[in-house]
Amino acid sequence: MKKVKVATVWLDGCSGCHMSLLDMDAAIISLAQKIDLVYGPLVDAQEFPEDVDVTLVEGAVSSHDDVNKLQKVRQRTHLLISLGDCAVTGNVPAMRNSIPVNKLLQRIYVEGAQEGKVVPTDGVPALLKQARPLREFVKVDMCLPGCPPPAKTIAAVISDLVDGKKREAGYAVKFG
């Protein structure tokens, strides 16, 4: 039996959704027999691979780098899942949306700093005016809300997909 290629991506979020993935406990063992985890913070792959079956994306889209990464992921993925409230709605990262980016960066790096009072530019991705949910940038095939989604729910969704069961792709959002 050919294993299903699964990837995970972490954009602007707290990594709580990835922690939920790890909280699957024994379910990970049965899933590991059916999937190949080909990309993510838990894997040592540097480049997002071609022809991925399922990708779970955590976090809001907050920078130009996030947009580029997400577009590449979408092009190379058959089924893209918004994982968690940040990816589905913008949630916590979107709390900055009412503050202009320059003012936000000044407040954090200049006014709030004890030393080196300068906004970093070297190696720091340029922020978008607002943090936004994935669906505003690419086609999302399924949403898995929650902050974070429960490990049992993530395991059930992945298991169903691996076993070829259809799932509803709706956008019903339930926070928390």
PyMOL commands that place a pseudoatom at each C-alpha (Angstrom):
pseudoatom trace, name=CA, resn=MET, resi=1, chain=A, elem=C, hetatm=0, pos=[0.000, 0.000, 0.000]
pseudoatom trace, name=CA, resn=LYS, resi=2, chain=A, elem=C, hetatm=0, pos=[1.327, 3.428, -1.023]
pseudoatom trace, name=CA, resn=LYS, resi=3, chain=A, elem=C, hetatm=0, pos=[1.663, 5.813, 1.914]
pseudoatom trace, name=CA, resn=VAL, resi=4, chain=A, elem=C, hetatm=0, pos=[-0.132, 9.170, 1.783]
pseudoatom trace, name=CA, resn=LYS, resi=5, chain=A, elem=C, hetatm=0, pos=[2.283, 12.133, 1.682]
pseudoatom trace, name=CA, resn=VAL, resi=6, chain=A, elem=C, hetatm=0, pos=[1.408, 14.557, 4.492]
pseudoatom trace, name=CA, resn=ALA, resi=7, chain=A, elem=C, hetatm=0, pos=[3.020, 17.915, 5.248]
pseudoatom trace, name=CA, resn=THR, resi=8, chain=A, elem=C, hetatm=0, pos=[2.541, 20.514, 7.942]
pseudoatom trace, name=CA, resn=VAL, resi=9, chain=A, elem=C, hetatm=0, pos=[3.366, 24.224, 7.693]
pseudoatom trace, name=CA, resn=TRP, resi=10, chain=A, elem=C, hetatm=0, pos=[3.652, 26.793, 10.461]
pseudoatom trace, name=CA, resn=LEU, resi=11, chain=A, elem=C, hetatm=0, pos=[2.992, 30.444, 9.536]
pseudoatom trace, name=CA, resn=ASP, resi=12, chain=A, elem=C, hetatm=0, pos=[2.145, 33.216, 12.069]
pseudoatom trace, name=CA, resn=GLY, resi=13, chain=A, elem=C, hetatm=0, pos=[0.880, 31.371, 15.111]
pseudoatom trace, name=CA, resn=CYS, resi=14, chain=A, elem=C, hetatm=0, pos=[1.964, 29.935, 18.435]
pseudoatom trace, name=CA, resn=SER, resi=15, chain=A, elem=C, hetatm=0, pos=[2.628, 26.326, 17.321]
pseudoatom trace, name=CA, resn=GLY, resi=16, chain=A, elem=C, hetatm=0, pos=[-0.241, 25.098, 19.504]
pseudoatom trace, name=CA, resn=CYS, resi=17, chain=A, elem=C, hetatm=0, pos=[-1.728, 23.228, 16.540]
pseudoatom trace, name=CA, resn=HIS, resi=18, chain=A, elem=C, hetatm=0, pos=[1.555, 21.368, 16.043]
pseudoatom trace, name=CA, resn=MET, resi=19, chain=A, elem=C, hetatm=0, pos=[1.553, 20.578, 19.766]
pseudoatom trace, name=CA, resn=SER, resi=20, chain=A, elem=C, hetatm=0, pos=[-1.936, 19.118, 19.280]
pseudoatom trace, name=CA, resn=LEU, resi=21, chain=A, elem=C, hetatm=0, pos=[-0.523, 16.930, 16.489]
pseudoatom trace, name=CA, resn=LEU, resi=22, chain=A, elem=C, hetatm=0, pos=[2.035, 15.580, 18.942]
pseudoatom trace, name=CA, resn=ASP, resi=23, chain=A, elem=C, hetatm=0, pos=[-0.700, 15.016, 21.543]
pseudoatom trace, name=CA, resn=MET, resi=24, chain=A, elem=C, hetatm=0, pos=[-2.239, 12.289, 19.362]
pseudoatom trace, name=CA, resn=ASP, resi=25, chain=A, elem=C, hetatm=0, pos=[-0.305, 9.799, 21.484]
pseudoatom trace, name=CA, resn=ALA, resi=26, chain=A, elem=C, hetatm=0, pos=[-0.967, 6.218, 20.298]
pseudoatom trace, name=CA, resn=ALA, resi=27, chain=A, elem=C, hetatm=0, pos=[-2.894, 7.419, 17.227]
pseudoatom trace, name=CA, resn=ILE, resi=28, chain=A, elem=C, hetatm=0, pos=[0.454, 8.576, 15.808]
pseudoatom trace, name=CA, resn=ILE, resi=29, chain=A, elem=C, hetatm=0, pos=[1.629, 4.961, 15.688]
pseudoatom trace, name=CA, resn=SER, resi=30, chain=A, elem=C, hetatm=0, pos=[-1.289, 3.766, 13.562]
pseudoatom trace, name=CA, resn=LEU, resi=31, chain=A, elem=C, hetatm=0, pos=[-1.083, 6.859, 11.327]
pseudoatom trace, name=CA, resn=ALA, resi=32, chain=A, elem=C, hetatm=0, pos=[2.676, 6.407, 10.851]
pseudoatom trace, name=CA, resn=GLN, resi=33, chain=A, elem=C, hetatm=0, pos=[1.944, 3.112, 9.108]
pseudoatom trace, name=CA, resn=LYS, resi=34, chain=A, elem=C, hetatm=0, pos=[-0.259, 4.892, 6.558]
pseudoatom trace, name=CA, resn=ILE, resi=35, chain=A, elem=C, hetatm=0, pos=[1.424, 8.275, 6.027]
pseudoatom trace, name=CA, resn=ASP, resi=36, chain=A, elem=C, hetatm=0, pos=[4.781, 9.685, 5.104]
pseudoatom trace, name=CA, resn=LEU, resi=37, chain=A, elem=C, hetatm=0, pos=[5.417, 12.996, 6.905]
pseudoatom trace, name=CA, resn=VAL, resi=38, chain=A, elem=C, hetatm=0, pos=[7.364, 14.775, 4.157]
pseudoatom trace, name=CA, resn=TYR, resi=39, chain=A, elem=C, hetatm=0, pos=[7.618, 18.365, 5.446]
pseudoatom trace, name=CA, resn=GLY, resi=40, chain=A, elem=C, hetatm=0, pos=[7.101, 20.428, 8.584]
pseudoatom trace, name=CA, resn=PRO, resi=41, chain=A, elem=C, hetatm=0, pos=[8.777, 21.662, 11.764]
pseudoatom trace, name=CA, resn=LEU, resi=42, chain=A, elem=C, hetatm=0, pos=[9.074, 18.045, 12.903]
pseudoatom trace, name=CA, resn=VAL, resi=43, chain=A, elem=C, hetatm=0, pos=[10.878, 16.969, 9.706]
pseudoatom trace, name=CA, resn=ASP, resi=44, chain=A, elem=C, hetatm=0, pos=[14.317, 17.928, 8.402]
pseudoatom trace, name=CA, resn=ALA, resi=45, chain=A, elem=C, hetatm=0, pos=[13.155, 18.848, 4.862]
pseudoatom trace, name=CA, resn=GLN, resi=46, chain=A, elem=C, hetatm=0, pos=[14.374, 22.270, 3.695]
pseudoatom trace, name=CA, resn=GLU, resi=47, chain=A, elem=C, hetatm=0, pos=[12.246, 22.622, 0.539]
pseudoatom trace, name=CA, resn=PHE, resi=48, chain=A, elem=C, hetatm=0, pos=[8.510, 21.980, 0.307]
pseudoatom trace, name=CA, resn=PRO, resi=49, chain=A, elem=C, hetatm=0, pos=[8.186, 18.847, -1.874]
pseudoatom trace, name=CA, resn=GLU, resi=50, chain=A, elem=C, hetatm=0, pos=[6.154, 18.329, -5.044]
pseudoatom trace, name=CA, resn=ASP, resi=51, chain=A, elem=C, hetatm=0, pos=[2.964, 16.278, -5.180]
pseudoatom trace, name=CA, resn=VAL, resi=52, chain=A, elem=C, hetatm=0, pos=[1.947, 16.314, -1.500]
pseudoatom trace, name=CA, resn=ASP, resi=53, chain=A, elem=C, hetatm=0, pos=[-1.388, 14.627, -0.820]
pseudoatom trace, name=CA, resn=VAL, resi=54, chain=A, elem=C, hetatm=0, pos=[-2.453, 16.553, 2.327]
pseudoatom trace, name=CA, resn=THR, resi=55, chain=A, elem=C, hetatm=0, pos=[-1.005, 19.692, 3.919]
pseudoatom trace, name=CA, resn=LEU, resi=56, chain=A, elem=C, hetatm=0, pos=[-2.133, 21.113, 7.239]
pseudoatom trace, name=CA, resn=VAL, resi=57, chain=A, elem=C, hetatm=0, pos=[-1.279, 24.826, 7.545]
pseudoatom trace, name=CA, resn=GLU, resi=58, chain=A, elem=C, hetatm=0, pos=[-1.222, 26.470, 10.971]
pseudoatom trace, name=CA, resn=GLY, resi=59, chain=A, elem=C, hetatm=0, pos=[-1.194, 30.237, 11.530]
pseudoatom trace, name=CA, resn=ALA, resi=60, chain=A, elem=C, hetatm=0, pos=[-2.354, 33.404, 9.832]
pseudoatom trace, name=CA, resn=VAL, resi=61, chain=A, elem=C, hetatm=0, pos=[-0.723, 34.938, 6.766]
pseudoatom trace, name=CA, resn=SER, resi=62, chain=A, elem=C, hetatm=0, pos=[1.192, 37.944, 8.141]
pseudoatom trace, name=CA, resn=SER, resi=63, chain=A, elem=C, hetatm=0, pos=[4.174, 38.579, 5.869]
pseudoatom trace, name=CA, resn=HIS, resi=64, chain=A, elem=C, hetatm=0, pos=[5.152, 38.548, 2.212]
pseudoatom trace, name=CA, resn=ASP, resi=65, chain=A, elem=C, hetatm=0, pos=[7.214, 35.434, 2.967]
pseudoatom trace, name=CA, resn=ASP, resi=66, chain=A, elem=C, hetatm=0, pos=[4.045, 33.738, 4.310]
pseudoatom trace, name=CA, resn=VAL, resi=67, chain=A, elem=C, hetatm=0, pos=[2.200, 34.586, 1.081]
pseudoatom trace, name=CA, resn=ASN, resi=68, chain=A, elem=C, hetatm=0, pos=[4.980, 33.148, -1.088]
pseudoatom trace, name=CA, resn=LYS, resi=69, chain=A, elem=C, hetatm=0, pos=[5.284, 29.991, 1.028]
pseudoatom trace, name=CA, resn=LEU, resi=70, chain=A, elem=C, hetatm=0, pos=[1.504, 29.462, 1.064]
pseudoatom trace, name=CA, resn=GLN, resi=71, chain=A, elem=C, hetatm=0, pos=[1.231, 29.880, -2.714]
pseudoatom trace, name=CA, resn=LYS, resi=72, chain=A, elem=C, hetatm=0, pos=[4.002, 27.319, -3.251]
pseudoatom trace, name=CA, resn=VAL, resi=73, chain=A, elem=C, hetatm=0, pos=[2.320, 24.927, -0.802]
pseudoatom trace, name=CA, resn=ARG, resi=74, chain=A, elem=C, hetatm=0, pos=[-1.011, 25.321, -2.619]
pseudoatom trace, name=CA, resn=GLN, resi=75, chain=A, elem=C, hetatm=0, pos=[0.586, 24.616, -6.015]
pseudoatom trace, name=CA, resn=ARG, resi=76, chain=A, elem=C, hetatm=0, pos=[2.219, 21.440, -4.704]
pseudoatom trace, name=CA, resn=THR, resi=77, chain=A, elem=C, hetatm=0, pos=[-0.649, 20.095, -2.550]
pseudoatom trace, name=CA, resn=HIS, resi=78, chain=A, elem=C, hetatm=0, pos=[-3.745, 18.155, -3.517]
pseudoatom trace, name=CA, resn=LEU, resi=79, chain=A, elem=C, hetatm=0, pos=[-5.730, 18.857, -0.312]
pseudoatom trace, name=CA, resn=LEU, resi=80, chain=A, elem=C, hetatm=0, pos=[-4.954, 21.934, 1.813]
pseudoatom trace, name=CA, resn=ILE, resi=81, chain=A, elem=C, hetatm=0, pos=[-6.367, 22.180, 5.340]
pseudoatom trace, name=CA, resn=SER, resi=82, chain=A, elem=C, hetatm=0, pos=[-6.519, 25.372, 7.429]
pseudoatom trace, name=CA, resn=LEU, resi=83, chain=A, elem=C, hetatm=0, pos=[-5.452, 24.057, 10.835]
pseudoatom trace, name=CA, resn=GLY, resi=84, chain=A, elem=C, hetatm=0, pos=[-6.660, 26.070, 13.819]
pseudoatom trace, name=CA, resn=ASP, resi=85, chain=A, elem=C, hetatm=0, pos=[-8.376, 29.389, 14.402]
pseudoatom trace, name=CA, resn=CYS, resi=86, chain=A, elem=C, hetatm=0, pos=[-5.419, 31.521, 13.248]
pseudoatom trace, name=CA, resn=ALA, resi=87, chain=A, elem=C, hetatm=0, pos=[-5.405, 29.831, 9.828]
pseudoatom trace, name=CA, resn=VAL, resi=88, chain=A, elem=C, hetatm=0, pos=[-9.211, 29.811, 9.599]
pseudoatom trace, name=CA, resn=THR, resi=89, chain=A, elem=C, hetatm=0, pos=[-10.012, 33.352, 10.823]
pseudoatom trace, name=CA, resn=GLY, resi=90, chain=A, elem=C, hetatm=0, pos=[-6.750, 35.226, 11.539]
pseudoatom trace, name=CA, resn=ASN, resi=91, chain=A, elem=C, hetatm=0, pos=[-7.492, 34.972, 15.292]
pseudoatom trace, name=CA, resn=VAL, resi=92, chain=A, elem=C, hetatm=0, pos=[-4.686, 36.215, 17.610]
pseudoatom trace, name=CA, resn=PRO, resi=93, chain=A, elem=C, hetatm=0, pos=[-2.231, 37.388, 14.898]
pseudoatom trace, name=CA, resn=ALA, resi=94, chain=A, elem=C, hetatm=0, pos=[-5.043, 39.542, 13.465]
pseudoatom trace, name=CA, resn=MET, resi=95, chain=A, elem=C, hetatm=0, pos=[-5.305, 41.477, 16.726]
pseudoatom trace, name=CA, resn=ARG, resi=96, chain=A, elem=C, hetatm=0, pos=[-2.642, 43.799, 15.286]
pseudoatom trace, name=CA, resn=ASN, resi=97, chain=A, elem=C, hetatm=0, pos=[-4.767, 44.668, 12.253]
pseudoatom trace, name=CA, resn=SER, resi=98, chain=A, elem=C, hetatm=0, pos=[-6.027, 48.012, 13.575]
pseudoatom trace, name=CA, resn=ILE, resi=99, chain=A, elem=C, hetatm=0, pos=[-2.464, 49.284, 14.115]
pseudoatom trace, name=CA, resn=PRO, resi=100, chain=A, elem=C, hetatm=0, pos=[-0.428, 50.538, 11.130]
pseudoatom trace, name=CA, resn=VAL, resi=101, chain=A, elem=C, hetatm=0, pos=[2.636, 48.313, 10.600]
pseudoatom trace, name=CA, resn=ASN, resi=102, chain=A, elem=C, hetatm=0, pos=[5.184, 51.141, 11.012]
pseudoatom trace, name=CA, resn=LYS, resi=103, chain=A, elem=C, hetatm=0, pos=[3.588, 52.258, 14.278]
pseudoatom trace, name=CA, resn=LEU, resi=104, chain=A, elem=C, hetatm=0, pos=[3.481, 48.661, 15.525]
pseudoatom trace, name=CA, resn=LEU, resi=105, chain=A, elem=C, hetatm=0, pos=[7.164, 48.054, 14.763]
pseudoatom trace, name=CA, resn=GLN, resi=106, chain=A, elem=C, hetatm=0, pos=[8.181, 51.388, 16.347]
pseudoatom trace, name=CA, resn=ARG, resi=107, chain=A, elem=C, hetatm=0, pos=[6.251, 50.531, 19.510]
pseudoatom trace, name=CA, resn=ILE, resi=108, chain=A, elem=C, hetatm=0, pos=[7.823, 47.077, 19.830]
pseudoatom trace, name=CA, resn=TYR, resi=109, chain=A, elem=C, hetatm=0, pos=[11.406, 47.631, 18.717]
pseudoatom trace, name=CA, resn=VAL, resi=110, chain=A, elem=C, hetatm=0, pos=[12.046, 51.274, 19.624]
pseudoatom trace, name=CA, resn=GLU, resi=111, chain=A, elem=C, hetatm=0, pos=[9.706, 52.416, 22.383]
pseudoatom trace, name=CA, resn=GLY, resi=112, chain=A, elem=C, hetatm=0, pos=[9.559, 49.005, 24.069]
pseudoatom trace, name=CA, resn=ALA, resi=113, chain=A, elem=C, hetatm=0, pos=[13.278, 48.194, 23.840]
pseudoatom trace, name=CA, resn=GLN, resi=114, chain=A, elem=C, hetatm=0, pos=[15.834, 48.569, 26.603]
pseudoatom trace, name=CA, resn=GLU, resi=115, chain=A, elem=C, hetatm=0, pos=[18.765, 48.665, 24.156]
pseudoatom trace, name=CA, resn=GLY, resi=116, chain=A, elem=C, hetatm=0, pos=[19.401, 48.660, 20.409]
pseudoatom trace, name=CA, resn=LYS, resi=117, chain=A, elem=C, hetatm=0, pos=[16.300, 50.758, 19.775]
pseudoatom trace, name=CA, resn=VAL, resi=118, chain=A, elem=C, hetatm=0, pos=[16.018, 50.060, 16.044]
pseudoatom trace, name=CA, resn=VAL, resi=119, chain=A, elem=C, hetatm=0, pos=[13.491, 48.234, 13.875]
pseudoatom trace, name=CA, resn=PRO, resi=120, chain=A, elem=C, hetatm=0, pos=[15.302, 45.171, 12.459]
pseudoatom trace, name=CA, resn=THR, resi=121, chain=A, elem=C, hetatm=0, pos=[15.422, 44.775, 8.685]
pseudoatom trace, name=CA, resn=ASP, resi=122, chain=A, elem=C, hetatm=0, pos=[18.156, 42.202, 8.047]
pseudoatom trace, name=CA, resn=GLY, resi=123, chain=A, elem=C, hetatm=0, pos=[16.598, 38.779, 7.508]
pseudoatom trace, name=CA, resn=VAL, resi=124, chain=A, elem=C, hetatm=0, pos=[13.204, 39.919, 8.780]
pseudoatom trace, name=CA, resn=PRO, resi=125, chain=A, elem=C, hetatm=0, pos=[10.266, 39.385, 6.406]
pseudoatom trace, name=CA, resn=ALA, resi=126, chain=A, elem=C, hetatm=0, pos=[8.211, 42.463, 5.517]
pseudoatom trace, name=CA, resn=LEU, resi=127, chain=A, elem=C, hetatm=0, pos=[4.850, 42.423, 7.266]
pseudoatom trace, name=CA, resn=LEU, resi=128, chain=A, elem=C, hetatm=0, pos=[1.576, 42.731, 5.402]
pseudoatom trace, name=CA, resn=LYS, resi=129, chain=A, elem=C, hetatm=0, pos=[-0.736, 45.575, 6.447]
pseudoatom trace, name=CA, resn=GLN, resi=130, chain=A, elem=C, hetatm=0, pos=[-2.932, 42.953, 8.137]
pseudoatom trace, name=CA, resn=ALA, resi=131, chain=A, elem=C, hetatm=0, pos=[-2.688, 39.335, 9.278]
pseudoatom trace, name=CA, resn=ARG, resi=132, chain=A, elem=C, hetatm=0, pos=[-5.304, 37.397, 7.304]
pseudoatom trace, name=CA, resn=PRO, resi=133, chain=A, elem=C, hetatm=0, pos=[-6.724, 33.840, 7.102]
pseudoatom trace, name=CA, resn=LEU, resi=134, chain=A, elem=C, hetatm=0, pos=[-5.392, 31.431, 4.477]
pseudoatom trace, name=CA, resn=ARG, resi=135, chain=A, elem=C, hetatm=0, pos=[-8.596, 31.453, 2.387]
pseudoatom trace, name=CA, resn=GLU, resi=136, chain=A, elem=C, hetatm=0, pos=[-7.979, 35.088, 1.444]
pseudoatom trace, name=CA, resn=PHE, resi=137, chain=A, elem=C, hetatm=0, pos=[-4.829, 34.058, -0.447]
pseudoatom trace, name=CA, resn=VAL, resi=138, chain=A, elem=C, hetatm=0, pos=[-5.374, 30.508, -1.722]
pseudoatom trace, name=CA, resn=LYS, resi=139, chain=A, elem=C, hetatm=0, pos=[-8.101, 27.911, -2.166]
pseudoatom trace, name=CA, resn=VAL, resi=140, chain=A, elem=C, hetatm=0, pos=[-8.588, 26.022, 1.104]
pseudoatom trace, name=CA, resn=ASP, resi=141, chain=A, elem=C, hetatm=0, pos=[-10.139, 22.578, 0.814]
pseudoatom trace, name=CA, resn=MET, resi=142, chain=A, elem=C, hetatm=0, pos=[-11.044, 22.055, 4.461]
pseudoatom trace, name=CA, resn=CYS, resi=143, chain=A, elem=C, hetatm=0, pos=[-11.055, 23.968, 7.741]
pseudoatom trace, name=CA, resn=LEU, resi=144, chain=A, elem=C, hetatm=0, pos=[-10.241, 22.456, 11.089]
pseudoatom trace, name=CA, resn=PRO, resi=145, chain=A, elem=C, hetatm=0, pos=[-11.018, 25.211, 13.634]
pseudoatom trace, name=CA, resn=GLY, resi=146, chain=A, elem=C, hetatm=0, pos=[-10.045, 25.252, 17.291]
pseudoatom trace, name=CA, resn=CYS, resi=147, chain=A, elem=C, hetatm=0, pos=[-7.402, 26.908, 19.411]
pseudoatom trace, name=CA, resn=PRO, resi=148, chain=A, elem=C, hetatm=0, pos=[-5.888, 24.438, 19.013]
pseudoatom trace, name=CA, resn=PRO, resi=149, chain=A, elem=C, hetatm=0, pos=[-8.061, 21.768, 17.412]
pseudoatom trace, name=CA, resn=PRO, resi=150, chain=A, elem=C, hetatm=0, pos=[-8.214, 18.724, 19.705]
pseudoatom trace, name=CA, resn=ALA, resi=151, chain=A, elem=C, hetatm=0, pos=[-5.669, 15.997, 18.927]
pseudoatom trace, name=CA, resn=LYS, resi=152, chain=A, elem=C, hetatm=0, pos=[-8.478, 13.435, 18.541]
pseudoatom trace, name=CA, resn=THR, resi=153, chain=A, elem=C, hetatm=0, pos=[-10.142, 15.607, 15.897]
pseudoatom trace, name=CA, resn=ILE, resi=154, chain=A, elem=C, hetatm=0, pos=[-6.916, 16.056, 13.926]
pseudoatom trace, name=CA, resn=ALA, resi=155, chain=A, elem=C, hetatm=0, pos=[-6.232, 12.313, 14.112]
pseudoatom trace, name=CA, resn=ALA, resi=156, chain=A, elem=C, hetatm=0, pos=[-9.776, 11.485, 12.981]
pseudoatom trace, name=CA, resn=VAL, resi=157, chain=A, elem=C, hetatm=0, pos=[-9.608, 13.875, 10.016]
pseudoatom trace, name=CA, resn=ILE, resi=158, chain=A, elem=C, hetatm=0, pos=[-6.226, 12.568, 8.857]
pseudoatom trace, name=CA, resn=SER, resi=159, chain=A, elem=C, hetatm=0, pos=[-7.341, 8.939, 9.345]
pseudoatom trace, name=CA, resn=ASP, resi=160, chain=A, elem=C, hetatm=0, pos=[-10.537, 9.520, 7.365]
pseudoatom trace, name=CA, resn=LEU, resi=161, chain=A, elem=C, hetatm=0, pos=[-8.634, 11.191, 4.535]
pseudoatom trace, name=CA, resn=VAL, resi=162, chain=A, elem=C, hetatm=0, pos=[-6.007, 8.439, 4.449]
pseudoatom trace, name=CA, resn=ASP, resi=163, chain=A, elem=C, hetatm=0, pos=[-8.784, 5.825, 4.387]
pseudoatom trace, name=CA, resn=GLY, resi=164, chain=A, elem=C, hetatm=0, pos=[-10.499, 7.627, 1.489]
pseudoatom trace, name=CA, resn=LYS, resi=165, chain=A, elem=C, hetatm=0, pos=[-13.538, 8.832, 3.473]
pseudoatom trace, name=CA, resn=LYS, resi=166, chain=A, elem=C, hetatm=0, pos=[-15.026, 12.151, 2.360]
pseudoatom trace, name=CA, resn=ARG, resi=167, chain=A, elem=C, hetatm=0, pos=[-15.325, 14.928, 4.925]
pseudoatom trace, name=CA, resn=GLU, resi=168, chain=A, elem=C, hetatm=0, pos=[-17.315, 18.132, 4.885]
pseudoatom trace, name=CA, resn=ALA, resi=169, chain=A, elem=C, hetatm=0, pos=[-15.207, 21.111, 3.842]
pseudoatom trace, name=CA, resn=GLY, resi=170, chain=A, elem=C, hetatm=0, pos=[-17.404, 23.747, 5.498]
pseudoatom trace, name=CA, resn=TYR, resi=171, chain=A, elem=C, hetatm=0, pos=[-16.359, 26.955, 7.164]
pseudoatom trace, name=CA, resn=ALA, resi=172, chain=A, elem=C, hetatm=0, pos=[-18.415, 26.589, 10.340]
pseudoatom trace, name=CA, resn=VAL, resi=173, chain=A, elem=C, hetatm=0, pos=[-16.187, 28.289, 12.893]
pseudoatom trace, name=CA, resn=LYS, resi=174, chain=A, elem=C, hetatm=0, pos=[-16.209, 27.478, 16.594]
pseudoatom trace, name=CA, resn=PHE, resi=175, chain=A, elem=C, hetatm=0, pos=[-13.566, 29.273, 18.637]
pseudoatom trace, name=CA, resn=GLY, resi=176, chain=A, elem=C, hetatm=0, pos=[-11.546, 27.561, 21.352]
for i in range(1, 176): cmd.bond("trace and resi %d" % i, "trace and resi %d" % (i + 1))
show_as sticks, trace
zoom trace
